[in-house]
Amino acid sequence: MSDRAEQALEKIAKHEQECAQRWGEALTELRNLRKVADAHAARWERLAWLVVASAATAVITLLMANIQ
């Protein structure tokens, strides 16, 4: 009986090591994805400001043209 318990404990320890390694890999991947997502968001934010500025300029130009 003690032999089976020892084998079970060894399997559990091996499983925990494998899970810890996988979790470490997943955590690294999540950090990398976060960096990529932040860079992507920054690009979209710049594009959004460009669109807003262009639209505001167009509206102001139209208003100025209608005033004269």
VOFI-238435 format. One record per atom (N, C-alpha, C): residue in one letter; x, y, z. Coordinates in steps of 0.001 Angstrom, whole numbers, plus 500000, padded with zeros to 6 digits. Each point is the difference from the previous one (the first is absolute). Example, Ala and Ser with C-alpha at 12.3 -4.5 7.8 and 13.67 -1.06 7.14 Angstrom:
<nodes>
A513190494310507800
A499110501190500000
A500900501200500000
S499650501050499280
S500820501190500060
S499230501090500730
</nodes>
This chain:
<nodes>
M500827498804500000
M499173501196500000
M500866501252500000
S501050500034500758
S500861501162500090
S500729500233498687
D500258498924499252
D500642500111498688
D499092500748499025
R498722499690500051
R499037500675499120
R499854501466500378
A500023500276501292
A499905501388500460
A501227500789499551
E501153499377500071
E501228500662499577
E499970500285498494
Q499512499052499225
Q499877500199498561
Q499020501137499690
A498906500015500746
A499000501062499801
A500604501361500322
L500755500089501072
L500634501266500362
L501015500431498953
E500724499053499429
E500960500331498949
E499286500518498758
K498872499363499666
K499225500458498849
K499443501402500238
I499555500229501217
I499472501327500343
I501104501044499895
A501176499685500524
A501119500944499947
A500397500290498551
K500029498962499177
K500338500178498586
K498951500865499310
H498735499730500303
H498909500774499425
H500105501473500409
E500307500260501262
E500130501370500479
E501150500717499298
Q501103499312499762
Q501126500599499285
Q499596500364498579
E499320499079499321
E499564500264498628
E499030501168499944
C499087500045500957
C499024501101500026
C500691501332500278
A500957499992500910
A500732501230500303
A500756500488498771
Q500598499079499256
Q500719500381498785
Q499037500572498962
R498875499334499813
R499004500497499037
R499469501364500416
W499756500173501298
W499493501277500485
W501024501103499751
G501277499689500215
G501051500977499727
G500026500396498528
E499863499015499123
E499961500279498567
E498776500834499638
A498859499671500581
A498771500747499723
A500127501438500497
L500604500175501157
L500184501343500552
L500910500835499111
T501060499392499504
T500907500706499087
T499261500400498733
E499206499096499473
E499240500295498787
E498990501124500244
L499346499981501153
L499042501064500323
L500696501354500101
R501186500025500577
R500755501261500089
R500359500509498610
N500418499089499126
N500327500397498636
N498763500518499268
L498870499330500212
L498753500460499371
L499604501376500508
R500253500253501274
R499676501312500577
R500818501095499320
K501298499736499780
K500852500981499329
K499504500265498582
V499651498951499302
V499500500148498624
V498679500767499994
A499112499672500926
A498700500681500071
A500174501474500334
D500927500325500896
D500242501401500346
D500525500780498794
A500924499394499252
A500534500664498814
A498901500191498952
H499168498987499845
H498898500077499039
H499012501101500412
A499695500070501278
A499069501020500499
A500556501403499773
A501304500156500195
A500614501315499785
A499865500423498536
R500190499067499080
R499843500329498578
R498560500420499692
W499042499250500532
W498598500337499749
W499627501332500629
E500593500306501148
E499703501278500647
E500505501153499132
R501200499855499434
R500521501042499104
R499091500165498783
L499546498882499466
L499107500064498847
L498682500693500368
A499479499689501166
A498750500619500448
A500162501517500129
W501123500448500568
W500242501443500116
W500115500643498621
L500610499311499059
L500110500523498639
L498617500168499373
V499147498991500183
V498646500065499453
V499209501133500650
V500094500134501320
V499268501063500715
V500491501368499557
A501312500165499905
A500557501290499586
A499582500328498568
S500006499004499127
S499590500227498606
S498525500386499925
A499169499310500757
A498567500309499999
A499757501401500560
A500684500357501067
A499837501331500586
A500448501071499010
T501104499764499318
T500488500960499002
T498988500149498870
A499427498889499565
A499004500047498927
A498768500790500439
V499539499768501209
V498818500711500510
V500295501489500111
I501142500341500531
I500362501423500136
I500110500653498625
T500588499294499047
T500123500530498638
T498624500233499383
L499090499044500173
L498649500174499461
L499270501160500660
L500159500124501309
L499349501112500721
L500561501328499539
M501285500105499815
M500614501231499559
M499542500353498572
A499836498989499155
A499571500234498643
A498544500482499961
N499180499502500907
N498595500412500046
N499829501379500594
I500898500424500865
I499911501306500638
I500283501098498981
Q500953499770499108
Q500370501038499039
Q499055500030498882
</nodes>
